[in-house]
Amino acid sequence: MIDRLTPPPVPEALKKARDDFPILKREVNGKPLIYLDNAASTQKPQSVIDAITQYYADENSNIHRGVHLLSTEATAAYENARTKLAAYLNANDESEIVFTRGATESINLVAHSFLAPLVSAGDEILISHMEHHANIVPWQLLCERTGAVLKVAPIFDNGDLDTDSYISLMGPRTKLAAIVHVSNSIGTVNPIERIVEAAKDRSIPTLIDSAQSIQHMKLDVQVLDCDFLVFSGHKMFMPTGIGGLYGKRAKLDSMRPYQGGGDMIAHVSFDGTTFKAPPYRFEAGTPHIAGGIGIAAGIDYIESIGRDLIHNYETQLIDYAANRLKSTAGVRLIGEPSHRAGAISFVMNSAHAHDIGTILDTEGIAVRSGHHCCEPLMKRFGISATARASIALYNNHEDIDALIESLGKVHQLFG
Amino acid sequence: MNSELKALYRDTLLKHSREPKNKRVLKDADAYFELKNPLCGDLITLYLKVSRRMVSEATFEAQCCSICMASASMLTEQITQSDIEGGIEFADSLIESLLQPGFSIATLENEDIQSLAGVKSFPSRIRCATLPWEAFKGAVSRLI
C-alpha cells in the first residue's frame, strides 16, 4: 500500500451526493452526524425514500394476483427491480435473481434447496476463516443434519486469505466452495476470480458473499462465472428486509423450493402440488414489495453516479483512512490486507472497542464496536472486539479527520 | 468531553479498570461461571472460594471494556468476606437499580460501586456493568 496522508479530492458527482441523504443533515449528541458504520447498514438517499413513500401512497396493492390497475402497476414496479438487479450484476436473465430478506436468507436458501439434497456424511463444504457468521452457521447446521464436514481455509496475519490453501482444500468431496468477497470486519478483498476458476476446474459449485462488495465496485456474474452470489439491499442504500440471490438458471432449475405457500406454486391439489419455475419457486407469500421498489430506485441512484467513479474514490479514501489511523498514537490496525475495500478494524492500547464507540458517539461519530459477527476471525487475531470504521460514497476526508481527532480524545482519557 | 461522558468515566471507575483488583484465575475455586455478552463479545469468568456460605475469595478473568472490568473489580471487593445471601441481595439491587429508570444506586453502601451510575445515561452500556454480577449469580447457583 502506498502511504498516503494527503486527502483524496472529492469528485464533483460525489460532492453533491452528500446532500441526497437527509439523515446526514441531523445532529447526534449536539454534533453533526459523521456516519462511519456503513458496513452495518448504509443510509438511504431521498430518491429511495420517495419511491417507497410513493408506492404506499399511490400504488399499494399485492402483486402477481389482481387484475386491477393498482396490482398491475405494483407488479410491474416490483418486477422492474428484478430486471434492474439482473442488469446491475449482468446476469444472463432476470429469472436468475431471487428476492430474499437479504444475504443471510440467500445463503440459507442455497444450503436448504441446493446443497442439502447433494451432501451426505463425509462430504465437504469449504469456507474461509474470515467469513461472517452468515456464511458459517447455515453450513454448520447442514453439516449437523447430514454428517458433512466444514473445511476452513486459513488466512495470513495481515488479513489476506491464504488462497493457495483455500484452493488446495478443494477435493473430490467438496460440494460447495463459499467465500466472502470483501470482509465485513477487516476489509480484505478476496481474489474471487481465481477461486471461482479453480473451483470450476474441479467442477465445484461456488457461492460468493458480496454483501460488502456490491455497493463498492462493479460485479459481473457472467465474467466471474460463479454459481451463486448473495447480497443485502440495506447495505447498498436500499431498504432493510430485502436482498437477493443470484443463481445460474441451470442451478436454480435443479433446486427444490425453500418455503411453501402462495405465489410459488403452479398448481395445488391435495394429491400433490407443482411449483413455478425460478425465481418464483423460491418466493413464497407476499414479498417485500416496497423493498423491491426501493431496490429499483437505489440502483438508479448508484448508476446515476457511476460505480467506477465510486470505486475509484472510495479506494483512495479508505487508503487515506488506513494510513491516518496507522499514524495515530495508541491505534493498531487489525488486518492490513493487500487489497482493501469499505472497512478498517482497529484497537487501541488502552481503550476497549466499546469505550471507543461510546466516546466517538458523544462526538457524533458512528462506528461499530464488537466482533462484527466474525467471532472466529476475532479469535484468529487474539482479540474479542474491534472498533470498525466503514465508508460509503458520501463520506469524505473530513469525516476521517474528525474520527482521528476524536480518537485523540480517547487516547487522552484512557492514556 | 460532555458531562454525561465525564459521569460515565469517573476517576474511580477508570482506576478500577486500569488496575483491576483480583483479576486472576482461582485454581482451587469452589465454583466458577463464564458469561458472554453475545452482543459485543465481552467475556468474563468469575471464580469463588466459599466456606460455610461465606465468600472467602473472589477473582475474575475477562476480555471486556472498561465498564465491565471496573464493575468486576468492584464486585470482587464487595463480596469477599460477605455471605452468599447478602452477595446475591446486593447483586439483585445493583442490577435492578441500573436497569430500572426510577432507581438509584446511590442507596448501595459502596462508594466505588456508586461510580457505575453513569451507565444509566448510556443504555447500550448498562449490560457492561451488570455482566459480572450476573456471572456471580451464575457461580453461586453452581455451589452445592
Boltz contact constraints between the chains, C-beta under 6 A:
constraints:
  - contact:
      token1: [A, 352]
      token2: [B, 65]
      max_distance: 6.0
  - contact:
      token1: [A, 352]
      token2: [B, 66]
      max_distance: 6.0
  - contact:
      token1: [A, 354]
      token2: [B, 40]
      max_distance: 6.0
  - contact:
      token1: [A, 354]
      token2: [B, 65]
      max_distance: 6.0
  - contact:
      token1: [A, 355]
      token2: [B, 65]
      max_distance: 6.0
  - contact:
      token1: [A, 355]
      token2: [B, 66]
      max_distance: 6.0
  - contact:
      token1: [A, 362]
      token2: [B, 2]
      max_distance: 6.0
  - contact:
      token1: [A, 362]
      token2: [B, 5]
      max_distance: 6.0
  - contact:
      token1: [A, 370]
      token2: [B, 40]
      max_distance: 6.0
  - contact:
      token1: [A, 370]
      token2: [B, 41]
      max_distance: 6.0
  - contact:
      token1: [A, 371]
      token2: [B, 41]
      max_distance: 6.0
  - contact:
      token1: [A, 384]
      token2: [B, 41]
      max_distance: 6.0
  - contact:
      token1: [A, 384]
      token2: [B, 43]
      max_distance: 6.0
  - contact:
      token1: [A, 384]
      token2: [B, 63]
      max_distance: 6.0
  - contact:
      token1: [A, 385]
      token2: [B, 41]
      max_distance: 6.0
